[in-house]
């Protein structure tokens, strides 16, 4: 449809043309620049229209407004929770940059951060929360659309060599005398398009498929050092040597559970002289009776329990450490008797055999350790159980939410970064004394409510004027965590009444001693 003459007659920039876009909207008549000409065989060159520079609205030319790069971003962002994650993950970012492309690293760190501060976040919501938090300022330009995240997880999962390089950087930070706890957990995954999803022994009863995730945890540093995904029907003992080899764990003392016997990593231990183990054995192991390990020889001191112990070197140069906790023994015996009473299955012979082993744990190691050190090392394994509990509850990572094999592996790699960050956050909050007053979840909620203007400087102070409706309680938490400089407080005032200034020019006469008489006229200097 031709453009009306009165529209074409409206004054507009030179070398432009008016296009009729159709419809009845205000932007019906677009003003375009004249572009280059295109050659037409056998005819004259034809002009080629360029980009739109404005519109004819109400018989006036209205130019397009200049584009502001930050126009699509909000003018205030949630600061506290993302800043806390950033404060504990600087070294993880550097290790990732040493292995992966920078654009992928920014996307990894963004997604890992969002999984910490917004548990159970889905790929559809990642970009929304990326743009409403300071994550978009910490890691600018990260691709956070659903398709971009899917492609990212695929790339991570497909490239196992890069993941191993990253885990090797993590392992280098582990001292040779540190204790490495290894354990696994199962995660729900009912996907029909990957080979990792399978029925585990426990899940088959519930009718769901799972994947198995093994973690190595540095007890001294109180954080994971590497992780790997296995099929759900793979038992821990069979995954154990593969986990050691794939992640090339070469130093430390592995503190594992009964599902990880040292016999399964015999070759790996021979190839790695700096790698040792401390593992419990079954209570019916013949080495317990043959070495008389239940004839205890002392009581551990300096611990919050009543534990008797025995240590003995056995054939092959290894050591056995036997412990019996009086409280656990009493609880186990009570539970056994209650179950026998309920089912009517009490047997005097069976009870006599079990009575000596209630509350007993026997550890095997290739290291000559003090009994107390061996006991505390194994007791500290509960820290890994806490990590798994935090992993499944606070981080809501108890299911995979992805389909293919590579996507599952890539997603678990991001979860590993989130779990390391969570462990460090908990340790930092504990050192600041905050978790004595509130829970971890409450702390993250408080910090997420600390909003700050998007153009604020990088080093915030609680009185810099860039905060948006933030409570004083949250300011106190930010200051305790080192995320904001505190307001300088005035020097405390001295106790007591401030003395009156003395008038040195005209000294006042002293009042006469005694009380003046009622009928007397007050003299000078009296009241």
C-alpha positions in Angstrom: 0.0 0.0 0.0 1.5 3.4 -1.0 2.4 5.8 1.7 0.1 8.9 1.7 1.5 12.1 0.3 0.9 14.0 3.6 3.0 11.5 5.5 5.8 11.6 2.9 5.7 15.4 3.2 6.6 15.5 6.9 10.1 16.9 7.4 12.6 14.1 8.1 16.4 13.5 7.7 17.8 13.5 4.2 18.5 10.2 2.4 15.6 8.5 4.1 12.4 6.8 2.9 9.1 6.1 4.6 7.8 2.5 4.8 4.2 1.5 5.6 4.3 -1.4 8.1 0.5 -1.8 8.1 -1.8 -1.8 11.0 -3.1 1.1 13.1 -0.3 1.4 15.7 1.7 4.6 16.3 4.8 3.0 14.6 3.0 2.3 11.3 5.2 4.6 9.2 8.8 3.8 9.7 11.6 6.1 8.5 14.6 4.1 7.1 18.0 5.2 5.9 18.9 4.8 2.3 21.4 2.0 2.1 23.6 0.8 -0.7 22.4 0.1 -4.2 22.0 -3.4 -5.6 22.8 -4.3 -9.2 20.0 -5.6 -11.3 21.1 -7.4 -14.5 19.9 -5.6 -17.6 18.5 -2.6 -15.6 19.4 0.4 -13.5 20.9 -0.1 -9.9 18.1 -0.2 -7.4 18.4 1.5 -3.9 18.5 -0.7 -0.9 16.8 0.5 2.3 18.8 0.4 5.6 17.9 0.4 9.3 14.9 2.2 10.9 16.0 5.5 12.5 12.5 6.8 13.6 8.8 6.9 12.8 6.2 9.4 11.6 3.8 9.9 14.5 1.1 12.5 14.5 2.6 14.0 11.4 5.9 14.5 13.1 9.2 12.7 12.8 10.1 11.0 16.1 13.7 9.6 16.1 14.5 6.3 17.9 16.0 6.9 21.4 19.7 6.2 21.8 20.2 2.7 23.0 21.6 2.4 26.6 23.6 -0.8 27.1 22.2 -1.1 30.6 18.6 -0.2 29.8 17.4 -3.7 30.0 19.0 -4.3 33.5 17.2 -3.3 36.7 18.6 -0.4 38.7 18.8 -2.4 41.9 20.0 -5.9 42.6 20.0 -8.4 45.5 23.5 -8.2 46.9 24.2 -10.1 50.1 23.8 -13.8 49.3 25.6 -13.6 45.9 28.4 -11.6 47.5 28.9 -14.3 50.2 29.2 -17.0 47.6 31.7 -14.9 45.6 33.8 -14.2 48.7 34.5 -18.0 49.2 34.9 -19.1 45.5 37.7 -17.0 44.1 40.2 -19.9 43.9 37.6 -22.1 42.3 37.1 -19.5 39.5 40.9 -19.3 39.0 41.2 -23.1 38.8 38.3 -23.2 36.3 39.9 -20.5 34.1 43.1 -22.6 34.0 41.1 -25.4 32.3 38.0 -24.0 30.6 37.1 -21.2 28.2 36.3 -18.0 30.1 32.8 -17.7 28.8 32.0 -21.2 30.0 33.6 -20.4 33.4 31.4 -17.4 33.9 28.3 -19.5 33.1 29.5 -22.3 35.4 30.1 -19.9 38.3 26.8 -18.2 37.7 24.8 -21.4 37.7 26.7 -22.8 40.7 26.1 -19.6 42.6 22.4 -19.6 41.8 22.1 -23.2 43.0 23.5 -22.0 46.4 21.4 -18.9 46.9 18.2 -20.2 45.2 17.9 -23.9 46.0 15.9 -26.1 43.6 16.2 -23.4 40.8 15.4 -24.8 37.3 17.0 -23.9 34.0 13.9 -22.0 33.0 14.3 -19.6 36.0 18.1 -19.3 35.9 18.2 -16.2 33.7 15.5 -14.4 35.8 17.5 -14.8 39.0 20.7 -14.1 37.3 19.4 -10.6 36.3 17.9 -9.8 39.7 21.1 -10.5 41.7 24.6 -9.2 41.6 25.6 -12.5 39.9 25.0 -10.6 36.6 27.6 -8.0 37.8 30.1 -10.6 39.1 30.0 -12.7 36.0 28.8 -10.4 33.2 27.7 -11.8 29.8 27.0 -15.3 31.1 24.6 -17.3 28.8 21.8 -18.3 31.2 18.9 -19.3 28.9 17.5 -22.8 29.1 19.1 -23.9 25.8 22.5 -22.3 26.8 22.5 -24.1 30.1 21.7 -27.4 28.4 24.5 -26.9 25.9 26.9 -26.0 28.7 26.1 -29.2 30.7 26.6 -31.3 27.6 30.0 -29.8 27.0 31.1 -30.3 30.6 29.9 -33.9 30.6 31.5 -34.8 27.3 35.0 -33.6 28.2 36.3 -35.8 31.0 39.9 -34.8 30.6 39.1 -31.2 31.6 37.2 -32.3 34.6 40.1 -34.4 35.7 42.5 -31.4 35.2 40.3 -29.3 37.5 40.1 -32.0 40.2 43.9 -32.4 40.0 44.3 -28.7 40.9 42.0 -29.3 43.8 44.0 -32.4 44.9 47.3 -30.4 44.8 46.0 -28.2 47.6 45.5 -31.3 49.8 48.4 -32.0 52.2 50.0 -35.5 52.4 48.9 -35.9 56.0 45.3 -34.9 55.4 42.5 -37.4 55.8 40.3 -38.0 52.8 36.8 -39.4 53.5 35.2 -41.2 50.6 31.5 -42.0 50.5 28.7 -42.2 48.0 25.0 -41.3 47.8 22.1 -42.1 45.5 20.1 -39.5 43.6 16.8 -40.0 41.9 17.0 -40.1 38.1 14.1 -41.7 36.2 15.4 -40.7 32.7 14.9 -43.3 30.0 17.6 -41.9 27.7 20.8 -42.3 29.7 22.7 -45.3 30.9 23.5 -44.0 34.3 19.9 -44.2 35.5 19.3 -47.7 37.0 17.7 -49.5 39.9 19.8 -49.6 43.0 19.3 -52.3 45.6 17.3 -49.8 47.8 15.5 -48.0 45.0 14.1 -51.1 43.3 11.6 -51.6 46.2 10.4 -48.0 45.7 10.2 -48.3 41.9 12.5 -45.4 41.0 15.8 -45.3 39.2 18.9 -43.5 40.6 22.4 -42.5 39.9 25.4 -43.0 42.3 27.6 -40.0 43.2 30.9 -40.6 45.0 32.6 -37.7 46.8 36.1 -37.3 48.3 36.1 -35.0 51.3 39.2 -33.3 52.9 38.5 -33.7 56.7 41.0 -31.0 57.7 39.8 -28.5 55.2 36.2 -29.5 55.7 35.3 -29.5 52.0 35.0 -31.8 49.0 38.0 -32.2 46.7 36.5 -34.2 43.8 33.4 -36.1 42.8 32.3 -38.6 40.1 29.0 -40.1 38.8 28.4 -43.8 38.4 25.4 -45.9 37.4 22.8 -46.4 40.1 23.2 -50.1 40.2 27.0 -49.9 40.7 27.9 -50.8 44.2 30.4 -48.7 46.1 33.1 -51.5 46.2 33.2 -51.7 42.4 33.3 -47.9 41.9 36.0 -47.5 44.5 39.1 -48.3 42.4 37.7 -46.4 39.4 37.2 -43.3 41.5 40.8 -43.4 42.8 42.2 -43.9 39.3 39.9 -41.4 37.4 40.6 -38.6 39.9 44.3 -39.7 40.3 44.2 -39.5 44.2 47.8 -40.0 45.1 48.2 -38.7 48.7 46.4 -38.6 52.0 44.7 -41.1 54.3 41.5 -42.4 52.9 38.9 -42.7 55.7 36.1 -44.8 54.1 33.1 -46.9 55.2 32.7 -50.7 55.1 31.4 -50.4 51.6 35.0 -49.4 50.5 37.3 -52.3 51.5 41.0 -51.7 51.0 41.2 -55.1 49.1 39.5 -53.4 46.2 42.2 -50.8 45.8 45.3 -53.1 46.3 46.9 -52.1 43.0 46.1 -48.4 43.4 47.8 -48.4 46.9 50.9 -50.1 45.5 51.2 -47.6 42.8 50.7 -44.6 45.2 53.1 -44.8 48.1 51.7 -41.6 49.7 48.2 -42.9 49.7 47.0 -44.7 52.8 43.7 -45.9 54.3 41.7 -46.2 57.5 38.7 -48.5 57.0 36.4 -50.4 59.4 36.1 -54.2 59.1 33.0 -56.3 59.7 32.3 -57.5 63.2 32.4 -61.1 62.2 35.9 -60.7 60.7 38.0 -63.6 61.9 40.9 -61.3 62.6 39.1 -59.8 65.5 39.0 -63.0 67.5 42.3 -64.3 66.3 44.1 -61.2 67.5 42.0 -60.9 70.7 40.9 -57.4 69.8 38.0 -57.3 72.3 40.5 -57.5 75.2 40.6 -53.8 75.6 43.7 -52.2 77.1 42.8 -48.6 77.9 40.4 -45.7 77.9 40.6 -42.8 75.5 41.1 -39.5 77.2 40.2 -36.0 76.1 37.1 -36.9 74.1 33.4 -36.4 74.9 32.7 -40.1 75.2 33.6 -43.2 77.2 35.6 -45.4 74.8 37.9 -48.3 75.5 40.5 -49.3 72.9 43.1 -51.8 71.8 45.7 -51.4 69.1 47.7 -54.3 67.6 50.0 -54.9 64.6 49.0 -57.9 62.5 50.6 -60.0 59.8 51.5 -58.0 56.7 52.5 -54.9 58.7 49.0 -53.5 59.0 47.4 -52.4 62.2 44.0 -53.1 63.8 42.3 -50.5 66.1 39.4 -51.7 68.2 37.0 -49.3 70.1 34.0 -49.7 72.2 31.7 -46.8 73.0 29.8 -47.3 76.2 26.9 -45.1 75.1 26.6 -46.7 71.7 26.8 -50.2 73.2 23.9 -49.4 75.5 21.8 -48.0 72.7 22.5 -50.9 70.3 21.7 -53.5 73.0 18.5 -51.7 73.9 17.5 -51.6 70.2 18.3 -55.3 69.7 16.3 -56.4 72.7 13.3 -54.2 71.7 13.3 -55.7 68.3 13.6 -59.2 69.7 10.8 -58.5 72.1 8.5 -57.1 69.4 9.0 -60.0 67.0 9.4 -62.7 69.7 12.8 -63.9 68.2 15.0 -63.7 71.3 17.8 -66.4 71.3 20.1 -66.7 74.3 22.9 -68.1 72.1 22.6 -65.3 69.6 22.4 -62.7 72.3 25.5 -64.0 74.0 27.5 -63.8 70.7 26.3 -60.3 70.0 26.6 -58.9 73.5 30.4 -58.6 73.3 30.3 -56.6 70.0 27.6 -54.0 70.9 29.1 -50.5 70.3 32.3 -52.0 68.9 34.1 -50.8 65.8 37.4 -52.2 64.5 39.5 -50.2 62.0 42.2 -51.5 59.7 45.0 -49.3 58.5 48.5 -49.4 56.9 49.6 -46.5 59.2 50.9 -46.7 62.8 48.6 -44.1 64.4 47.9 -43.2 68.0 44.6 -44.9 69.0 43.0 -41.5 69.8 44.0 -40.1 66.4 42.6 -43.1 64.6 39.3 -42.9 66.5 38.9 -39.1 65.9 39.7 -39.5 62.2 36.9 -42.0 61.7 34.5 -40.1 63.9 35.1 -37.0 61.7 33.5 -38.9 58.8 30.2 -37.6 60.0 31.2 -34.3 58.3 30.8 -35.9 54.9 27.4 -37.2 56.0 26.5 -33.6 56.9 27.6 -32.5 53.4 25.3 -35.1 51.8 22.5 -34.0 54.1 23.1 -30.3 53.2 23.4 -31.4 49.5 20.0 -33.0 49.5 18.1 -30.6 51.8 19.4 -27.0 51.8 20.7 -27.2 48.2 17.7 -29.4 47.0 20.0 -31.4 44.8 18.5 -34.8 45.5 17.4 -35.3 41.9 19.1 -34.6 38.6 16.5 -32.7 36.5 18.4 -33.6 33.3 18.2 -36.4 30.8 21.3 -37.5 28.9 24.4 -39.1 30.3 26.6 -36.1 29.6 24.0 -33.7 31.0 23.9 -35.7 34.3 27.7 -35.6 34.6 27.9 -31.9 33.7 25.1 -31.0 36.2 26.9 -32.9 39.0 30.1 -31.0 38.2 28.2 -27.7 38.8 26.7 -29.3 42.0 30.2 -30.1 43.2 31.2 -26.4 42.9 27.9 -25.4 44.8 28.7 -28.0 47.5 32.2 -26.7 48.0 30.8 -23.1 48.3 28.2 -24.2 50.8 30.8 -25.9 53.0 32.9 -22.8 53.0 29.9 -20.5 53.7 29.0 -22.6 56.7 32.6 -22.5 58.0 32.8 -18.7 57.5 29.4 -18.1 59.2 30.4 -20.4 62.1 33.7 -18.5 62.5 31.7 -15.2 62.6 29.4 -16.6 65.3 26.3 -16.2 63.2 25.1 -19.8 63.2 24.8 -19.7 67.0 21.9 -17.3 66.6 20.2 -18.3 63.4 20.1 -21.3 61.0 22.0 -21.4 57.6 18.7 -21.0 55.7 17.7 -18.0 57.7 21.1 -16.4 57.2 20.8 -16.8 53.4 17.3 -15.4 53.5 18.5 -12.3 55.4 21.4 -11.7 53.1 19.2 -12.1 50.0 17.1 -9.2 51.3 20.1 -6.8 51.2 19.4 -4.9 47.9 21.9 -2.5 46.4 21.9 -0.1 43.5 23.3 -1.6 40.3 25.8 1.2 39.8 27.2 1.0 43.3 31.0 0.7 43.8 32.5 -2.8 44.3 33.7 -2.2 47.9 30.5 -1.4 49.8 30.2 0.3 53.2 27.1 0.3 55.3 26.8 4.1 55.1 27.7 4.7 51.4 24.1 5.5 50.4 23.7 2.8 47.7 21.6 0.4 49.8 17.9 -0.1 49.2 15.5 -0.9 52.1 18.0 -3.0 54.0 17.5 -3.7 57.7 20.1 -2.9 60.4 20.1 -6.6 61.4 21.2 -7.5 57.8 23.9 -4.8 58.0 25.3 -6.4 61.1 25.5 -9.8 59.4 27.2 -8.2 56.3 29.8 -6.6 58.5 30.4 -9.8 60.5 31.0 -11.7 57.3 33.3 -9.0 55.9 30.9 -8.2 53.0 30.6 -4.5 53.9 32.8 -2.0 55.7 31.3 -1.0 59.1 30.4 2.6 59.9 33.1 4.2 62.0 31.8 4.4 65.5 32.5 7.4 67.7 34.9 7.0 70.6 33.1 6.0 73.8 32.4 8.8 76.2 34.1 8.9 79.6 31.9 8.0 82.5 30.8 10.7 84.9 29.6 14.3 84.7 31.5 16.6 82.5 33.2 19.4 84.6 32.1 22.9 84.1 34.5 25.3 82.4 36.3 27.6 84.8 36.1 31.4 84.3 39.6 32.5 84.9 38.9 36.3 84.4 36.6 36.9 87.4 36.9 34.4 90.2 33.7 33.9 92.1 33.9 34.6 95.9 33.4 31.7 98.1 30.2 31.4 100.1 30.5 31.7 103.8 30.4 28.5 105.8 27.1 27.5 107.4 23.5 28.1 106.6 22.4 31.8 106.4 19.8 33.0 108.9 16.2 33.6 107.7 16.1 37.2 108.9 19.5 38.1 107.5 20.0 39.7 104.1 22.1 37.6 101.7 25.5 39.0 101.4 27.5 39.0 98.2 28.4 35.5 97.1 25.7 33.7 99.0 22.6 32.0 97.6 
